[in-house]
Amino acid sequence: MREYNFDGLVGPTHNYAGLSLGNVASSTHEGQVSNPRKAALQGLAKMAFVHGLGVGQAVLPPQPRPSLRVLRQLGFGPGKSDEETLALAARDGEHLLRLCSSASAMWTANAATVAPSSDTLDGHLHLTPANLQAMFHRAIEAGTTHDVLAAIFADEERFVVHEPLPGGGQLGDEGAANHTRLVTGAGAAHLFAWGRRAWGDAARPARFPARQTLEASQAVARLHRLPVEKVVFAQQHPHGIDAGAFHTDVLAVGSGNLLLAHELAFVDVEAVVGGLRAVLGDELRVIIARNAALPVEDAVGAYPFNSQLLTLPDGRMVIVAPEESRERVAARRFLERVVAEGAVATVHYRDVRESMHNGGGPACLRQRIVLGDAEVAAVRAKVFFGEPLAGALAAWIERHYRDRLVPRDLADPALAREGLVALDELTRILALGSVYDFQKG
């Protein structure tokens, strides 16, 4: 079994519209000029770097934006041309146009929750696309995410791609950004984090919304046929959410036998660790950052936990962190401590600033999927990373992406047309078939 990082390709409408309440970076950079081409190439460079380390790497495609289908569902020109629909939306629903134009599907940590076949009672790999009900601009991703994952993991003898959870906010599911899989000689444990209860009392944040419900986490664990004794549910700390940790992966990251967490990641971090040790035994290694040494504001601002914790072919672990974590002293010192204590071999800092400015670090850009060799062979789509694919994607980005975008550009019909042409070509590069609404007629 080998872990593959399925990174999201940054979409052609990457922009700073400030849509995500509770995401401090997104709000801070609202209205600034973005560079979609640079953002996509930064993401591609990170993929190439991870692949060069000998770690499994794959890609997931962007989604069509602006979503003309959703704009028409909202009453902007049903039966009219694309140009007329965009003009109506720009005139009468400018904020809705921004929401329908977000390139947020690039953060594939939110795309789904995944359980490998080695962990499930039925021996199938299970994937549940997140419904992302907390934010409109993300909730509209779920259907396309399902279709893309179903196209990639099409072998029903090996893979089960579930529908997103039904219902509204009471079953709000944010995907793998609130899920961590840890492994020791005792087996695997699945840590599901949640911010609020749909039914029943629990402490809530005062400033920003808690997005994931306990009930959604429980439903995903059931769907994935995970043994109940291997699952731990943990509440996100309301103070962490109010500081800007809208997902758990802003304040905690884990892989293999190692968990790194801020003390405000969970309501009772010691109890969470105790629950994990009961499943995983003493091989589990945990390093906690105390707020006195790493203020939560620095953790949110620099994203040292929203880093990729990777296991190399020789068994050593390394961290791929954003440049911001090197530049902010408290964050850098924490990562240096992790190295000094022998938990990881080194920290690699990468420039993903275009994504960071919208509140997504290296870990946001990837979905981790553990696959066996036979499962890899069963995937017919050409999504696994290598030099030929890297070159084709770089050339594709250079052909189709703009190097400057501001929110008012989202009303440009040419931008929408450029995106459709680009994605139609991309599905051929990745051998996905017709996964988008506009390709299905």
Stockholm file with secondary structure:
# STOCKHOLM 1.0

chainA/1-441         MREYNFDGLVGPTHNYAGLSLGNVASSTHEGQVSNPRKAALQGLAKMAFVHGLGVGQAVLPPQPRPSLRVLRQLGFGPGKSDEETLALAARDGEHLLRLCSSASAMWTANAATVAPSSDTLDGHLHLTPANLQAMFHRAIEAGTTHDVLAAIFADEERFVVHEPLPGGGQLGDEGAANHTRLVTGAGAAHLFAWGRRAWGDAARPARFPARQTLEASQAVARLHRLPVEKVVFAQQHPHGIDAGAFHTDVLAVGSGNLLLAHELAFVDVEAVVGGLRAVLGDELRVIIARNAALPVEDAVGAYPFNSQLLTLPDGRMVIVAPEESRERVAARRFLERVVAEGAVATVHYRDVRESMHNGGGPACLRQRIVLGDAEVAAVRAKVFFGEPLAGALAAWIERHYRDRLVPRDLADPALAREGLVALDELTRILALGSVYDFQKG
#=GR chainA/1-441 SS CEEEEEEECCCTTCCCCCCCTTCHHHHHTTTCCBCHHHHHHHHHHHHHHHHHTTCEEEEECCCCSSCHHHHHHTTSCTTSCHHHHHHHHHHHCHHHHHHTTCCGGGCGGGTEEEECTTTSTTSCEEEEECCCTTCHHHHTTHHHHHHHHHHHSCCTTTEEECCCCCSSGGGCCCGGGGEEEEEETTEEEEEEEESBCSSSCCCCCSSSCCCCBHHHHHHHHHHTTCCGGGEEEEEBCHHHHHTTCCSGGGTEEEETTEEEEETTSBTTHHHHHHHHHHHHGGGCEEEEECTTTSCHHHHHHHCSSSSEEEECTTSCEEEEEEHHHHHSHHHHHHHHHHHHTTSSSEEEEECCHHHHTTTCCTTTTEEEEEECHHHHHHCCSSCBCCHHHHHHHHHHHHHHCCSCBCGGGGGCHHHHHHHHHHHHHHHHHTTCCSCSGGGCC
#=GC SS_cons         CEEEEEEECCCTTCCCCCCCTTCHHHHHTTTCCBCHHHHHHHHHHHHHHHHHTTCEEEEECCCCSSCHHHHHHTTSCTTSCHHHHHHHHHHHCHHHHHHTTCCGGGCGGGTEEEECTTTSTTSCEEEEECCCTTCHHHHTTHHHHHHHHHHHSCCTTTEEECCCCCSSGGGCCCGGGGEEEEEETTEEEEEEEESBCSSSCCCCCSSSCCCCBHHHHHHHHHHTTCCGGGEEEEEBCHHHHHTTCCSGGGTEEEETTEEEEETTSBTTHHHHHHHHHHHHGGGCEEEEECTTTSCHHHHHHHCSSSSEEEECTTSCEEEEEEHHHHHSHHHHHHHHHHHHTTSSSEEEEECCHHHHTTTCCTTTTEEEEEECHHHHHHCCSSCBCCHHHHHHHHHHHHHHCCSCBCGGGGGCHHHHHHHHHHHHHHHHHTTCCSCSGGGCC
//
